[in-house]
Amino acid sequence: MKFSRSDLADFAYFLAIARNRSFRRASLELGISASALSHALKGLEERHGVRLLNRTNRSVTLTAAGEAFRDAIAEHFDAIDHAAEVLNRFRDAPAGRIRLNVPEDAAELILAPVLPRFVELYPDIEIDLSIDNRMIDVIDQGYDAGIRYGGTVPEDMIVQRISPPMRWVVAGSPAYFERFGTPQVPQDLMNHRCMKIRLGNDRIYHWEFEKGDEAVALAVPGPLTIGNSRIGLHMALSGAALIYAAEPSIAGAIAEGRLAIALDEWGSMGEAFHVYYSSRRQVPSGLRLLVDLIREIRPLGF
């Protein structure tokens, strides 16, 4: 079968759809419309007389032919990406695109202090940042790298620590403590209004406490379960409930007196932030430069 020049772009589009299992997500990765992707894939299938994808209103899956085709070409396109990255190293100014998936706290505490300087230093590098607390396979969904707390990074990844370990504490507004009192020991929280935390894997987190050799984990009660740290902070500031958070994420509100720490002596040390990326892919130069700048600026003092 004769190879068409237009096939090359369509092969890349197909691989993006196969990674994301979604035309919408693939379109965001590639920077083109979902309708253009659909048209390109339809043309590819018609030119070669093979159906590569099963499409429904809710899902996109690969046919047997699609799986075989993906396996046959993916390694070669990775090699092309590697070759392009080799050329990029010889540019006077680095260029390219980095796709990152990070949780809210990492975006605020790690990236927000660093990205303005990064954009100033490397204006030709585009950063596509997805802020998402869910636990996803970032490589499978087309991201170059992710940031997570240590202990939640998938195996078989290259991992670099980019923050110190962080202390987790309970905090509330002065109005809350005036109305409901201040807990003196962790067990007192069972009679307080607490914001329950939904983790990225949908598990409800048990608040953890440490004091000397004692350790306590509590399934605290509360009127609200959150998977978003920003709304949790707003609820705590309003006096609606107590929050359990990494101390750096609420340091500003504590310094301003809008929040106060309870059970200070029971603060529990948590994991540091780590950036991670595939050991099987060429690392984009832009990603290396970003990690280097994070480690230079040390936004959390690491």
N, C-alpha and C positions, 0 to 999 in steps of 0.2 A: 504494500500500500504506500502510495507516494506521500511524503511528508510535506504539509503545507506550512508556509511561513507563519500564518496566523495561528497555527496550532500551538506554537511555543507560548504565547500569552495565555491561550485558553488552558493549556496544561497547568500553568501557574495558578490560574483562577480555580481550576478543579481541585488542586491541592489545598488551597485555602478553604474551600467549602468542605473538603474531606476532614480537615483539621477541626473546623468549627462546628460541623454538623448543622450549619445554619447559613442561609444566604445573607441574612442581616448582619450577623457577626463577621462573616467573611468580607462583606462590603465595607464594614468599618475598618477591618485590618488593611484592606487594599486601597481604601480611599476612593472607591467608585460606587455607583448606585447598585442596589440589589437587583433592580430590573435589568441593568446592563449585564450583571453577572449571569442572570437567568438566561438572557438572550445568548450570551457567549457559550454557555454550557449546552443549550439546546442546539446551537450550530455545530459544536464539537461532536455531539452525539449523532447528529444527522449526517455529518460528513463521513463519519466512520461506521455508521450503521450499528452502533452498540449503545445500549442504555447503561449509563454509569451510575445514576442516582435514582433512588425511590423518593418521590416528593409527596408529602401530604401537607395539610394546613398546619400541622403541629410539629412535623419532624422531617429531617432529611437524612437518609441512610444510604450507604453504598450498596450497589448490587454486587454480585460475585465478580463480575467483570470490573466494576469500579474498584473493588478491593485489590484485585490483581494488578490493575493499572497503576493504582497509587503505590503499591509496593515496588513496582518496576521503575517508576520515575522519581520517587521521592529522594533517593540517595543522590541522583544526578543533579537535581535542583539544589540540594544542600551544597554540592560541590561548586555549582555556579555562584551561590551566595558567598561561599568561601573565596572564590576567585575575585568577586567584586569587592570584598572586604580587603583583600590583598592590595588591589588598586587604590582603595580609599586611603591606605596608609601613606601613599606617596603624594597625596594632595597637600597643597599649602595649608588649607583649612579643612579639618574633618567635616564630613557630611554624612547624611543618611537618616535613618529613622529608628527610634527605639520604642518598643511597645512594652509597657510595664504594668503589672497588676499588683496593687498594694492595698493593705487595709487602711482604714481611716487614720488611726493613730500614727502609722508610719508616714502617711502623706503629710500630716500636720507637723510631726516632730522631726522627721528626717528630711523629707524632700522640700517642704516649704522654705526652710532656711537656706537651701542649697541651690534650688532651681533658678532663682534670679541671677545668681553669679554664673551658673552654667550657661544660661541663655546668652549672657553678655560675652562669655569667652568663646562659645561655639554656636554662633547664630545659624549655621547651616545644618545643624543637627536638629531634627524634629522629634519631639517626645510625645508619644501617644500614651496618656496616663489613664488607667482604669482604676478607680477607687472602689474596692469591693471587699467586704469582710467574709464572703463565702469562701470555703475551701474548694478551689477548683484546680484542675490540671492545667497550669498556665502554659506549659510547653505544648500540650495537645491542642490548646485553643489559640495558638499562634503568638503568644507573648515571648519576648526575648528573655525576660527575667521577672521574678517576683520578689517581694519582701514579706517575710513572716517572722513571728516570734520563733526562737529556737525551740526545737522539739516538735514543731509541726511541719518542718521542711521535708518534702519527700526524699526518699533514698535515691541514690544514683544521681545526685546533683553536685555541682561545684558550689560551695557555700562559703560566704565571707561574713564575719560578724561586723556590724556597722554601728553598734551602740553598746553601752555598758548594760549589765542586767538592771532591771528597774524594780523599784519597790511598789507594791500594790497596797492601797489604803482605802479605808472607808471615809467618806466626807459628806457633809451636809451643810446647809445654809444656817446662819445664826437664827433665822426665823424658825427653821425646823426644830433645832435643838431647844429653843425657847418653848415651843409648843409641845414637843413629845419627849423632851429630856435627852440626855446623852448616854449612849450605851457604855457600860464600864468593862464588860467582858464580852467576847464574841457571842455567847449564848443569849445575851440580852437582845440581840438583833431579831430573835424569833418573835419579839413583841413590837417590832418597828416596821415602818413602811420602807421596803428596799426595792431597788430596781433589779429585777432578775436579768441575767445576761444570756442571750442565745449566741452560742459560738458558731463559727463558720460551718461546722459539720451538723448544725441543728441541735446539738446537745445543750441542755441548760447547765450553765456553769455553777459549781458550788464555790462560794466565797471561801478563800483560804487564808488562814492566819497562823503565825508562828511567834512563839515567845520562848526563848531558851530552848529547852528540849520538848516543849509542848507544840503540837500542831493540831489544828482544827479545820475541818471543811464543812460548811453549812449550806444546806438547801434553803436559802432565806425566803421568807414570805414577801409578797409585795403585789401591788395592783397593776404593775406594768412589766412586761418582758420586752427587752429591747435587743436589737442586733446592730444598733447604730449609736456610736459613742457620743455624737454631737447632740442628739435629742436627749440622751441621758444627762449630759451636762446641763442642758437647759432646764430639765425637770428638777435637777438638784438645786440649781440656782434659784428656782422659783419656790423652793421649800416644800415641794410635793413629796419627795422621797430621798433616801440616802443613796449615794452612788459608790460603787467599788471600781476603782480606776488606777491605772499606772500613774504614779505621783507626778511625773513630768507633764502629763496631759492636763492636769488641773492646777499646776504650779502658779499660773497667772491669777486664777480666781482666788487661790489661797493667799497669795501676796497682797491682793487687793482687799482681803477680808470678806469677800463674798461667799467663800466656803471655808470650812474649818475641818481639820482631820479629827476623827474619833478613833479610839483604840490605837493610838499612835504606836504604843509599844508592841502591838500585835501585827505591825506591817509585815507583809510576806514578800520575799524577794522572788521576782519572776524572771523569765528568760529575756535575753537581749534580742534586738532585731537582727535578722540576717538577710542578706541579698543572696538569691540563688538562681542558677541558670544551668542549662543542660550541659553535661559533659560530652555530649555527642554532636554538638553544633559549634560552628565557629562563632566566637564571641564578637559581636559588633564593636568596633573601636569606640563608638559613642558610649556604649555601656561601660567599657573599661574606664573611659574618661570620667563618667559620672561617678562610678564607685571610687575612683581616685580622689575626686573632689569632695565626696562625702567624708572620706577618711582624712582629708586635709582640713576641712572646716570643722568636723567633729561637732555636729549640732547638739548632741547630748553629752559631750565631754569625753567621748571614747577616744 
